[in-house]
Structure formats: structure tokens, C-alpha cells
């Protein structure tokens, strides 16, 4: 502003949320100031644009795509394994999402204890899963995107989960996790809202779950049916390859 240069502000998630615990956090003030002062505001989803447009009328959407110079599309191969590994990746902002379905994970682990493991990456282990056989935890890698991609592509996961509690923050999120997990060649169960609901064809290239009953049913299907895991992973990766690679959409 001092040098009268145009300022473009790129916002990938909601900066403030009335349902968040730290809604009085003063560190958000510089971000709000930039939001108001920017000459152009770029958002990643139509919902995020809708929420932020009252603060800055010059707001547009640049959808997220999978950076295929960083993410490799791994071959999807049939897997019939004795041990099925369900994986969740998140940070402190995703704690409530994981906590919301932790009772379902506990029930699933109890029912299929002989051939099931649950790996939590980054987010703290929910209290109801502490000490449960088959539950493990590891730290997230450094925040550098390339390191994160390489870390994810080395994971030995059979099913990914991405639960979302129903709030405005999650409604504004992009479906980036669906792109990433599909690139790895692993099927997933996702929260049935926002961009996931708009992107995923339920039962074909992913499962969408609302209630605990939904989550249990979808996970059970994937645990018991290796052919379904394979077909769903193939369909998801084909969709990402055809529609959501950065190299194929950069012109837009």
C-alpha cells in the first residue's frame, strides 16, 4: 500500500469461525486487515468466496488442483491383506473432526480386532482410543509441501478417512484431501458436506458419511471387500487424473 502496488491476497481456508475455540485470537487482525485492503482476493471454493465477498467485493475463485509435479499418481494394485490399515492425517485444527467419529473407530476396531489397525498422523489420539489395541500415532512431517507429499506417498494405508463436523470453517474447505488420497491410490470415506459432497460420487469413487451409522457402514464395506477398495481407488484416481491435475488446468 505504501508504494501503491497492487496487492493480491490468496486465502485457502476461512480465517475466522464463530464456532472455533480461539475466536478472540488477536493474531487474526493483520489477516483481516489484508482481507479488506487487497486489490484482489483469491479463494479456493465458491463457499469461501460467498463468505468473504462482503469484506472485499473483488473476490474470485481459483479452485485447488493436485500439483502433479509434486504428487505422483501411484499405480492402483489389487490388495488382499491380512491386516487392513485405516489412516487419518490432520493437525490441531482437525482434532474435533477426528474426535467426532472416534467412537465409530473404537467400535470398528473392536469388531474386527484381528485384522485391523488405525493410524493417526499429526492430530492427537482421541481419549476414547487411548490404549486400544491396533491404534498407533506418528508426527506430521515438516510443513514443506514436497516433503509432505513424499511422506504421504510412502504410507502403507488401505483406507483413508476425512471426517468433517458441520461448521462454517469446514463448509469452506476444498476437496484437496480427496485429490491427494486418490493420487496415492487409496479409497476413502469423507465427511458428507461442502466440497467433498460436490466432488465425490458416493459409492463409486469414494464414500460420503454423515452419521455414526454411515461411518460404520462405509468402513465395514471397505474392510470386508478388497475388490471394492480396488475399484473405488481406481475410479477416484481416474477422476483426479482427468479433471483435477494442476498441469491440465493451469491455463484457467
HELIX and SHEET records of a PDB file:
HELIX    1   1 UNK A   26  UNK A   28  5                                   3    
HELIX    2   2 UNK A   29  UNK A   37  1                                   9    
HELIX    3   3 UNK A   46  UNK A   52  1                                   7    
HELIX    4   4 UNK A   92  UNK A   94  5                                   3    
HELIX    5   5 UNK A   95  UNK A  111  1                                  17    
HELIX    6   6 UNK A  127  UNK A  129  5                                   3    
HELIX    7   7 UNK A  145  UNK A  153  1                                   9    
HELIX    8   8 UNK A  168  UNK A  171  1                                   4    
HELIX    9   9 UNK A  176  UNK A  184  1                                   9    
HELIX   10  10 UNK A  194  UNK A  199  1                                   6    
HELIX   11  11 UNK A  212  UNK A  224  1                                  13    
HELIX   12  12 UNK A  226  UNK A  243  1                                  18    
HELIX   13  13 UNK A  246  UNK A  249  1                                   4    
SHEET    1   A 3 UNK A   8  UNK A  11  0                                        
SHEET    2   A 3 UNK A  40  UNK A  43  1                                        
SHEET    3   A 3 UNK A  59  UNK A  61  1                                        
SHEET    1   B 6 UNK A 135  UNK A 138  0                                        
SHEET    2   B 6 UNK A 116  UNK A 121  1                                        
SHEET    3   B 6 UNK A  84  UNK A  89  1                                        
SHEET    4   B 6 UNK A 159  UNK A 162  1                                        
SHEET    5   B 6 UNK A 187  UNK A 191  1                                        
SHEET    6   B 6 UNK A 207  UNK A 209  1                                        
END                                                                             
